[in-house]
Amino acid sequence: MGSFLNVVAYRMPLGMSVIWKPSHCPKCETPILARDNVPVLGWLWLRGKCRSCSEPISPRYAIVEAVMALTFIVLAYAELFSGGANLPTGPLTEGRGALENILEPHWTLLRVYAFHCALMCVLMCVVLVDLDGVRFPWSWIVPLIFAFLILTKWTYYDAKPIMSDELPKSSGLAVVLLPFLLVWFFGQDSTGRKNSYFLFAAASAFLGFGVLPTITALTVACVAILWAGTRVAKPPITRQRLFGSDFYLASMLQIVFWKQLHAIIAP
């Protein structure tokens, strides 16, 4: 999945097909062989270079592939194998191991897990586009939001009410405006801000508006911690256009610890 997201993030802003044209070297345009297209391992085998022209291949490809694999594994342990114990309304079934999920699948739980993995894929795609300094196109945003809302109803239709669109009564309009203030404060430019707005919109469409307080707080914490880490590094690391990556981490924490976070704002 990480390989595909790399392709989407590179080709989509250029208006190129993300399906029909095979992966190729951006310099010599030689198609990448199937054996060299294995996630992470392919980049390591080639030592980060094109097999044909020896043009360096950005390590970003391997990093994204590794991050997505780790994301799916973490969500599987926190949600799929626990029977949904991370969900705010409680588990959908008893804890289940990997083998039991294969032999006796719980389809609602599998749908919820796949749905949350899809959210992380969408967020990663936006993060990659933002890192390139490109605005995520509106021609994709509007259809995606509608698709998210439709898929949400299908994913949860026979489950307990997992999502909550209710915000804390004491917060009112402030909680709704907080994400926008956060984006305005940390956004580097109009492109970065608009990409960040879509990140919040996607998370709300997938998880419900009820996650806005906690996911905003988690994002602030991630920004502060990672910013402090870059300042104490020797030499200091310059963090540019990384609000999206902070939000990605916050979203994963929101899903993994959803039950505990929900208990804080709605005891």
N, C-alpha and C positions, 0 to 999 in steps of 0.2 A: 504493500500500500504506500509506503514511503517513496518508492520509486515513481509511482504514478503521480503522487502529489508534487514531486519535483518537476515532472513533465507539465502538469497543469499550471503550476505557478510560473513556469518559464514561458509556455506557449500562449496561455489565455490572454495576457495583456497584449500580445502581438497579433491576436486574431487567428492563430494557427490551430489546426485540428489537434485535439488531444488524444485521438483514437487512431486515425488512419495512417499517419506517418510514423514509421518505427523510430525508436530512439537512435540517435546518431551523434557523432562527434560534432560539436558546433564549429570546428575549424575545417576539417577535411570532409565532413559530412558522410563519413563511412558509417554504415549501420553497425550498431553494437551487437556483437554476437550473443546468443542466448546464454552461453556459459559465462560470459562476462557481465551479464545483467543480473546476477544473483545479488540480492540486497546485502550491502556491507562487504560481504566476502569478495564480490566482483571488483570493487574498488581496491581492496587490499591485494588481491591477486595481481592486478595491473599496476600496483604501487602508485595509484593516483594519476596514471597517464593513459592516453589513448593508445591502443594496441597498434594502430596504423601509423600515426604521425607523431606520437610521443608528446602531444599537447597535454599540459597538466589539466587534470579534472578536479574541479573544486571539491574539497572534503565535505562541503555542505551536503552533497548527495548522500554520502555514507552516514553523516550525522543525523539527517532527517530520517533515514531508514531505521537507524538504531533507536531514535527517540520514539518513533511510531510503534516499533516492536515492543519497547519497554512500556509504552502507554497501554497497549492492548493487554499485556501480561498483568500490569498492575490492576487494571479494571477487571480483568478476569478473576483475580484473587479476591478483590474487594467486593465484587458484585456477583459474578457468575458462580464461583465456587462456594460463596457464602449463602447462596439462595436468595440474594437480594437484601442481606442484612444491613447494607449501607443506605437503603431507601428510607425516606422520612416516615413512611407509614408502616415500616417494619418489613421483615422478609416475606417473600412470596411463597417460599417453600423451605424445607430444611436444607442445611448445608450440603452441598453436592460437590464431589470431586470431579476431575476432568473426565474420567472413564464413565461415571454415572451420567454426566451431561451428554455423552455420546450414545450410550446404550438406552437411556430413558430421558430424553430431552424434555425440559419444561419450556414449552414454546413461548409463553409470555415472558419468562425470564430471559430467554435467548433474544427475544425481540428488544427488550429493554437494554440489554447489554450491547447489541448491535447498533441500536439507536444512539447510545452514548458514545460508542466508538465512532459513529458517523459524525457526531458533533465535533469530536476531537480532530477528525480529518478535515472538516470544514475550517475549523480554527487554525490548524496548521497551514492550510492553503493560504488563508488571509495573512498569516504571519509572514510567510515566504514572500508573498507579493509586496507586503509592506516593507520588508527588509530591502527589497530592490528599489524602493522609493516610488512605487507605482500604485495608483489608486485602483482598488478592487472595482471592476466595472459594474455599473448599475444594471446593465443588461443581464447580469447574473444574479445580482442581489435580490431584485423583486421576485423573480421566479423561485429562487431558493427559499425566501421567507415563506411564500405560500406553500411550497413543498414541505417545509419544516412543520408548519401548522397542520397540514393534512396527515403527515406521517405520525405526528404526535397523537392524534386521535386514534389512529390505527394501532399504534404501539401499545397504548394503555387501555384499549376499549374493554378488555375483559379482566383488568387488574384492579386492585384497590386504587383509590385516587392518589396516585403518587405525586403528581405535580400540584403545586399550590400557586395560584395567582393572587392570593391574599397577602398584602403587605402588612407589616405591623401597624396596628391602629395608631400608635403614638408617633409614627414616623411621617405619615401623610405624604405631601408633595415633596418633602425634602429628600426622602429615600429615592424617589423617581428621578430627581434632578441630580443626585449625587454622582452617578456615573458620568453624566454630561460634564459636570464640573471637574471631575477627575481627568477626563479626556482632554478638556480644555487646558488644564494645568500642565499635564505631562506631554500632550501632543506637540510634536516638533513643528508641524506645518499643517495646512489644510488637508493635504493628502493623508498624512498620518492620522489626523483626527477623524476623518470620514471612515477610514479603515477600522479605527477603534470603535466608532459608533456601531459598525456592522458586527464587530465581535460581541458587543453587549446585546445587540438585537438577536443574533444567532443563539446565544446562551439563553436568553429569555424565551425564545420560541421553542427551544428544546426542553428546557427545565422549568419554565414558568417564571412569572415576574416575582414570585416569592423568594427567588434566590438572589435578587438584586442587592439587598443589604449585605449578605455574607460574601458574595462573590466580589463585591466592590471592596469590602474590608480585606479580603484575601489578596486582591490585586495590589492594594496599597502596601500591605505587608511584604509582598514579593518584591515590589519596586524598591522599598526601603532597604530590605535585606540585601538584595543583589547589588543595589547601588553602593551600599556600604562595603560590600565585598570587593567591588571593583576599585574602590578608593584606597583600600589598604593593600591591594596587590602591588607587587614590586616588579616592574614599574606599573603605575596605575593604568587601568584598562578604561578606554573610552567607550561608553555605551551609547550608541546611536540607534534610534528607531527600534528599540527593544521593548517598548510598552507591550506589543503583541505577545512576545515570548513570556512576559510576566503574567499576562492575562491567561495564556495557555496553561501555565503551571497552576494558576489560581483556579481555573476551571476543573482541572483534574482533581485538585484537592477538594473542591466543592462536591464532586461526584463521590469520591472515596469516603469523605466524612460528612456526607449529606445529612444523615440522621442526627449526628451530634450537633451540627451547625443549625439544623432546623429546630432542635430543642432549645437552643440559645435564644432565638428570636421569637419562637412560638411555644413557650413552656406550657 
